[in-house]
Amino acid sequence: MAPPLHTPAAPNREVTDWRTCLPELTGGLVTLRELRASDAPALFAALTSEQVTRFISPPPATVGGFERFVAWAIRQRQAGQYACFAVVPHGLDVPVGIFQVGSLEPAFGAAEWGFALAADFWGRGLFMDGATLTVDFVFTELGAYRLEARAAVKNGRGTGALRKLGAVQEAVLRRSFCRNGEYLDQALWTILKTEWIQAKSVCRARIIH
């Protein structure tokens, strides 16, 4: 059984068709919202340091590259294949990271997600807050039954965050990721909708009692 989930207060969000516009999701520490072209400079500053990029696919190398990424993300969302949220901590008006979700099956039966957060905001609880909002969105709005993530085995911080969230390691994908000329093993982590709902129910019952 997966460990108990971090359960924030019930998020406030606008009800909308996510293909038309992503809903705004508000947790205890962060707000997740649609990416904007004006986010490009902040995303470039947040997501291009060596600490952040060490175990992920290379991000855009310029502000213009991030502008093109935002435009691509919006087109993919409109096509119903992808959703990418900007992570905006309470008290700020610019993003410090992203959560992204892509479809692995028609109509998002199964999905894959990834995330990146500026190093200055590690260890503050922002990941768990934003991740819980994202996983809830995947299972309630997108209708997925299975959510997958791939993380380099050497990425102790990333795998620890997934484990804390309640993800289960299903396999090791040997030499499946190339970074800076080195082929790395990745672990396949999964969250099932039924397990997520059950774990949240357990957490609520513990809080009530």
N, C-alpha and C positions, 0 to 999 in steps of 0.2 A: 504494500500500500504506500502510495506517495506520501511524503511528509505534509503536515498541515500547510495550507496556503496562507500567504499574507492577505488579509481581507480588509481593505480600506472601507471607509464610509461609502454608502451607495453613491456611485458617480452621478454627477449632474451632466446631462447631455441633451442636445437637440435631437429630435426625431426627424430623420430625413432618409431618402434613398441614397445609400453610400455611393452609388454609381454617378449620381448627380453632384454630390458634394459629401466629403467625409464628415461625419458628426464630430462635434467637439466633445471630448471626454475629459472630465475633471476629476482628479483624485485628491489625495491629501497633500501631495507635494508638487504635482505637475499637472499641466493641461496638455492633452494631445490634440492636435488640430491639423488641418490640411496644410501641406507645404505651399509656400508662396515664392514667387520669383525673388522678392525682396529678402528672402531668407538666405540666399546664396552666400553673401559674405560671412554671415555668422556660422553657417554650416562648414564653409571652407576653414575658418579659424578653429572650429571645434573638432573636426573629424580628420584632419590631415597630419596630426602629430605622429611620431614614431610609436608612442605608447598605444595610441588608438588603432593604428593600421597594422600592427605587428602580426595579427592573426586573422585579418579579414582581407577580402579582395580589395585591390587598390581603389580608393575613392577618386573622384575627379581631381585633376591636378591644378585647376585654376577656378577662380570665381565663376568665369564663364562656363566652365564645365559643370559646375553645380547648377547654374541657371538652366542648362540643357537637361540635366538630370531632373529638375523639378518639372519642366515641360513634359518630359517623357513619362514621369510618374503620373501626371494628371491624365495624359492620353491613355495610359494603361488602366487607370482607375475607371475612366469613362467606358473602356471596353469591357470592364468587369473582370479583369485578370489580376489586379494588383492594387494594394492600398499601402500608402506610406504616410505615417504620422510624424509631424515635428514634435519634439519634446521641449516644452517650455516650462521651466520651473516657476512656481508662484513667486511673484515679485519681479520677474523679468519679462521682457516683451520680445525676446529673440530666442530661437531654439538652441539647445546645446546637444542635440542628438536626434536620432530617428529610430522608429520601429517600422519595419516593412514586412508585408505579408504578400506572398504570391500563390496563385492557384496551381495545384498539382493535378487536379482533375477538373472536368467540366463542372461549372456551377459551384466551385470551391468545395467539393466533397472532402478532399484532403488539401492541406495547405502547408507551405513552408514559410518560416519567418526568420528574420535576422534583426540585429540591433547594433547600434553604436552610440556611445556616449562620451562626451568630452572628459578627458582624464581628470580635470579639476573637480568634476562632479561625481567621481567614483566614491563609493563607501558612504553615501549620504542617504541611501534609501530610495533614490529616484528611480533606479532600475526596477525594483520590486513594485513600486507604485505604478509606473508606466507599463510594465509587463503585465500586471494583473488586468489593467484596463484593456490592453491589446488582446490578451487571450479571451477575455469576456466578449470583446467585439467579434473575434473570429468565430466563436461558438454560437453567439446569439444573433449577430447581424449577418455574417457570411454563411452561417449554417454548416460549417465544417464539422466533421466527426473526429478528425485526426489532425494534429499540428506537429510538424517536424522541424527540427533545427539541426544544423551541422556545426560543430565546434571543434577546432583543432585540439587534439588530446593534450598538447603542451599548454593550452590556454587555461590555466588553473582558475583564473578569475571568472572567465566565461562559463566554464563547466560548473563551477561552484554556484554561480547565480542560477543556472538552469536547474541544478539539483535542488536548491533551496525553493525554487518556484514549484517543484513537484514533478518535473520532467523525469522520464525514465530512460536510461541508456539502453538502447536495443542492440547496437552493433558498433564495431570499429571498422571504418572504411579505410583500408590501408593505402597510404601514399596517394590520397585522393585530392589533395589540395597543394598547389604549387605557390610558394611565396618567396620572392627574391631568389629564385633558382633552386630552392629546396622543396622537396616533396614531403608533405607532412601527413600523418594519420589524422583522420577526423572521427569523432564519435557522432553517432546518430542518436539524437534525443527526441523523445516523443511525449506528447500530452494527448490523452483521449478525452473527448467531451464527457463521457460518462464518469470518468475518474475525477475530472475537474469539478463537475457539479457535486459529486459525492463528497470530495474533500472540502469544498466550500460549505456544504451543509454541516459537516462535522465541526468546522471552525465556528460557524454561527451558533451551533448548539452549545459549544464550550463557552462562548461569550455570554450567551443567555443564562446559562447555569453556573 
